[in-house]
Amino acid sequence: MAFPLEILLFFLIALPISDVHADIIISPILKRSQEGNSGTFGGACGYQDVVKEGYGLDTTALSTALFNNGRTCGACFQIKCVNSQWCKGQSSIYVTATDLCPPNYSIPSDNGGWCNPPRKHFDLAIPAYLKFAEYRGGIVPVIYRRVPCKREGGIRFTMNGNPYFNLIKVWNVGGAGEIVRVQVMKDDGKFKWTDLRRNWGQNWDTDVRLVGERLSFRVTASDGRSSVSRRVAPKYWQFGQT
């Protein structure tokens, strides 16, 4: 069955907790939500096309409490439907956080404003949702946990901006998935790493002049592990190049 680029989302409700990294989190049973719309392009994490960038449609938008100002972008979760007639057996799904489910303060958080703080919710695309719950369920209770991300092909970088401002999107990150630090080094013989600033989602910026330089990047994930990608940008790279 083919799904349109503009796809419906379903909300999965989870009980507020103090630590998103807890092994198991059990949600309450809530009624079905209203259905929203979302596409596979853009989003608050900065990914342009989640299908072409390797995330597929097993993706989720996170409520504000889980999104953590974009720091959770790229993280992976295992989610299982529980205690509902709409669950499909004992199956669970694995999804990547690629967007924000924005709050709606005009309606109560227990009656439509499912993504309002401090609630912790997942807003799934239909293809992911249908793997473990019936369409009619709408909202289902879940248990979930953080899991390592499995990626192929190594970390990718997309350069945008101008000679005086560089915006670098970091994607296809395995392991912890979420990034806490990005550094760049010019191949100028000085061997100096420059810290980039988080601009939004997984877009990082710097005003250091990088044009005309071969570039290496060092990416540090939330688990403390670092990965160095050497000379990933050729000397005469162009903005918009991946």
C-alpha positions as CSV (number, residue, x, y, z in Angstrom):
1,M,0.0,0.0,0.0
2,A,1.4,3.4,-1.0
3,F,1.3,6.3,1.5
4,P,1.1,9.9,0.4
5,L,3.9,12.3,1.2
6,E,1.4,14.2,3.4
7,I,0.7,11.5,6.0
8,L,-1.5,11.4,9.0
9,L,0.0,11.2,12.4
10,F,-1.1,9.4,15.5
11,F,-0.3,10.3,19.1
12,L,1.1,7.8,21.5
13,I,0.8,8.9,25.2
14,A,3.4,8.3,27.8
15,L,3.3,9.1,31.5
16,P,5.6,12.0,32.5
17,I,8.9,10.8,34.0
18,S,12.0,12.4,35.3
19,D,14.4,10.5,33.0
20,V,13.8,9.8,29.4
21,H,16.6,7.2,29.4
22,A,14.8,5.0,31.9
23,D,14.6,1.4,30.7
24,I,10.8,1.0,30.6
25,I,8.1,3.7,30.9
26,I,4.5,2.8,31.1
27,S,1.8,5.1,29.8
28,P,-1.8,5.5,30.9
29,I,-4.7,4.4,28.7
30,L,-6.2,7.4,26.9
31,K,-8.9,7.9,24.3
32,R,-8.2,8.5,20.7
33,S,-6.7,11.8,19.6
34,Q,-7.7,14.0,16.7
35,E,-5.6,13.2,13.6
36,G,-3.1,15.7,12.4
37,N,-1.1,16.0,9.2
38,S,2.6,16.0,8.5
39,G,4.9,15.4,5.5
40,T,8.2,13.8,5.1
41,F,10.0,17.1,4.3
42,G,11.4,19.7,6.6
43,G,10.6,19.6,10.3
44,A,12.0,21.0,13.5
45,C,15.1,18.8,13.4
46,G,16.2,20.2,10.0
47,Y,16.1,16.9,8.0
48,Q,15.0,17.7,4.5
49,D,13.6,14.4,3.3
50,V,13.6,11.6,5.9
51,V,13.1,8.9,3.2
52,K,16.0,10.0,1.1
53,E,18.2,10.6,4.1
54,G,17.8,7.0,5.3
55,Y,15.3,7.4,8.1
56,G,12.4,6.0,6.2
57,L,8.9,6.4,7.6
58,D,9.6,4.8,10.9
59,T,9.9,8.2,12.4
60,T,8.3,10.2,15.2
61,A,7.7,13.8,16.3
62,L,8.3,14.4,20.0
63,S,6.4,16.5,22.4
64,T,8.2,19.5,23.9
65,A,9.2,17.5,27.0
66,L,11.0,14.9,25.0
67,F,12.2,17.1,22.2
68,N,14.5,19.0,24.6
69,N,15.0,22.0,22.3
70,G,16.1,19.8,19.4
71,R,18.8,17.9,21.4
72,T,16.9,14.6,21.0
73,C,16.8,14.9,17.2
74,G,18.2,11.7,15.7
75,A,17.7,9.6,18.9
76,C,16.0,6.2,18.5
77,F,13.2,4.6,20.6
78,Q,11.6,1.2,20.9
79,I,7.9,1.5,21.4
80,K,5.4,-1.2,22.3
81,C,1.6,-1.0,22.4
82,V,0.2,-2.3,25.7
83,N,-3.1,-2.8,27.5
84,S,-5.3,-1.9,24.6
85,Q,-7.7,-3.8,22.3
86,W,-6.0,-2.0,19.4
87,C,-2.6,-3.5,19.9
88,K,-1.4,-5.9,17.3
89,G,-0.1,-8.8,19.5
90,Q,3.2,-8.3,21.2
91,S,5.0,-6.4,18.4
92,S,7.0,-3.3,19.0
93,I,8.5,-0.7,16.6
94,Y,11.8,1.2,16.3
95,V,11.6,4.8,15.4
96,T,13.8,7.8,15.0
97,A,13.0,11.3,16.4
98,T,12.9,13.6,13.4
99,D,10.5,16.4,14.3
100,L,8.7,18.3,17.1
101,C,5.0,17.8,18.0
102,P,4.2,21.4,18.9
103,P,2.0,22.2,21.9
104,N,-1.5,23.7,21.6
105,Y,-2.2,25.7,24.7
106,S,-5.7,26.6,23.5
107,I,-6.9,23.2,24.5
108,P,-6.5,21.1,27.6
109,S,-3.5,18.7,27.7
110,D,-5.8,15.8,28.6
111,N,-8.3,16.5,25.9
112,G,-6.6,17.2,22.6
113,G,-3.4,19.1,23.7
114,W,-1.5,15.8,23.9
115,C,1.9,17.5,23.2
116,N,1.5,20.2,25.8
117,P,4.2,20.2,28.5
118,P,4.9,18.4,30.7
119,R,3.4,15.5,28.8
120,K,5.7,13.1,27.0
121,H,4.3,11.9,23.7
122,F,5.2,10.4,20.4
123,D,3.5,11.5,17.2
124,L,3.9,8.7,14.7
125,A,3.4,8.5,10.9
126,I,0.8,6.0,9.8
127,P,3.2,3.4,8.3
128,A,5.0,3.1,11.7
129,Y,1.8,3.2,13.7
130,L,0.2,0.4,11.7
131,K,3.0,-2.0,12.5
132,F,1.9,-2.4,16.1
133,A,-1.7,-1.0,16.4
134,E,-5.0,-0.8,14.6
135,Y,-5.8,2.3,12.7
136,R,-9.0,2.8,14.7
137,G,-7.1,3.0,17.9
138,G,-5.9,6.6,17.3
139,I,-4.3,6.9,20.7
140,V,-2.9,3.9,22.4
141,P,-1.0,3.3,25.7
142,V,2.7,2.3,25.2
143,I,5.8,1.4,26.9
144,Y,9.1,2.7,25.4
145,R,12.8,3.0,25.9
146,R,15.8,4.6,24.3
147,V,17.8,2.2,22.1
148,P,21.0,2.5,19.9
149,C,20.4,3.7,16.4
150,K,21.5,1.5,13.5
151,R,22.8,3.4,10.5
152,E,24.7,2.5,7.4
153,G,27.2,4.6,5.4
154,G,28.7,6.7,8.2
155,I,27.8,10.2,9.4
156,R,26.8,12.7,6.7
157,F,27.2,16.4,6.5
158,T,25.3,19.0,4.4
159,M,26.8,22.5,4.0
160,N,24.7,25.6,3.5
161,G,25.2,29.3,4.0
162,N,27.7,31.8,2.5
163,P,31.4,32.6,2.9
164,Y,30.7,34.4,6.2
165,F,28.1,32.1,7.7
166,N,28.2,28.3,7.5
167,L,25.2,26.1,8.4
168,I,26.0,22.4,8.7
169,K,23.4,19.7,9.0
170,V,24.7,16.5,10.7
171,W,22.7,13.4,9.9
172,N,22.8,9.5,9.7
173,V,24.3,9.3,13.1
174,G,24.4,5.8,14.6
175,G,24.7,4.7,18.3
176,A,23.2,7.3,20.6
177,G,21.9,9.2,17.6
178,E,21.6,12.6,19.4
179,I,24.6,15.0,19.1
180,V,25.9,17.2,21.9
181,R,29.0,18.7,20.1
182,V,30.3,19.2,16.6
183,Q,33.7,20.5,15.7
184,V,35.4,21.3,12.4
185,M,39.0,21.5,11.4
186,K,40.5,23.1,8.3
187,D,43.3,21.3,6.5
188,D,45.6,24.3,6.9
189,G,48.3,22.6,8.9
190,K,47.3,24.2,12.2
191,F,45.4,21.1,13.4
192,K,42.9,23.3,15.4
193,W,39.4,22.1,16.1
194,T,36.7,24.8,16.1
195,D,33.4,24.3,18.0
196,L,30.2,24.8,16.1
197,R,27.1,26.3,17.7
198,R,23.8,24.5,17.7
199,N,21.5,26.6,15.5
200,W,18.4,24.5,15.5
201,G,17.7,20.8,15.5
202,Q,20.7,19.1,14.1
203,N,21.9,22.2,12.2
204,W,25.1,23.7,13.5
205,D,26.7,27.0,12.5
206,T,30.0,28.9,12.6
207,D,31.2,32.2,11.1
208,V,34.7,30.9,10.7
209,R,35.8,31.1,7.0
210,L,35.7,27.6,5.6
211,V,35.4,28.2,1.9
212,G,38.4,26.8,-0.1
213,E,39.5,24.4,2.7
214,R,39.4,20.7,3.0
215,L,37.3,20.0,6.1
216,S,37.3,17.4,8.8
217,F,34.6,17.0,11.5
218,R,34.5,15.6,15.0
219,V,31.0,14.7,16.3
220,T,30.3,13.8,19.9
221,A,27.1,12.0,20.9
222,S,25.2,12.1,24.1
223,D,26.9,8.8,25.3
224,G,30.3,10.6,25.2
225,R,31.6,8.8,22.1
226,S,33.2,10.8,19.4
227,S,33.7,10.1,15.7
228,V,36.1,11.9,13.4
229,S,35.3,12.2,9.7
230,R,38.5,13.4,8.0
231,R,38.6,15.5,4.8
232,V,34.9,14.8,4.1
233,A,34.6,18.1,2.3
234,P,36.9,18.6,-0.7
235,K,38.9,21.8,-1.1
236,Y,36.5,23.4,-3.6
237,W,33.2,22.3,-2.0
238,Q,30.0,24.2,-2.7
239,F,27.1,25.2,-0.4
240,G,24.3,22.8,-0.4
241,Q,26.7,19.9,-1.1
242,T,26.5,16.7,1.0
